[in-house]
Amino acid sequence: MRYNEHDFWHHVVHKHGYKLVGWPATIPFTNLSNLKGGRHPIDELLGLWNKGILTFVRVHSLEEASSGKTAQDHMTFKSSRQVSG
């Protein structure tokens, strides 16, 4: 998994046509090894995943990919090319 804005966009959203929704604002979207707080952030993400709140959603265009909430609200995508898929 690519846990930074650029790599996630390039290797997941653009390449495969999926965005991640439900990532909590309280957990930085970064390499999970860099998170503070021990297991708590990982347990929170796992709980959200198991409840279906944190999930991948198929997108068909870059406009759709950048609309709504992505991994974090501040993640924006500036390309106008179509997502392949």
Phi, psi and omega in degrees: 000141181261103186263057166205157189304310184295308182295321178298315179299311185290313189269343181243300184293303185291315184286318187250347177078034178230144171242159181258123178243151177095005179291126184289142180295341182280350180244119179299142176275091185209175174307127184298338176291340181270354183288142174268155174109013178064224183278345186307310180298322179293317178297321178296315178297318179297319177298317178296320178296312182296331178275353181082010179279317175268117186202163174267138180235132179291135174238150184248353177209162178292330176297315177296322181296325184268355179275153178069197182274135173250210181304320171216153184302329184280353180288120178234150182238126191258359182278153177248008178286154179282145174287131178281152177160000000 
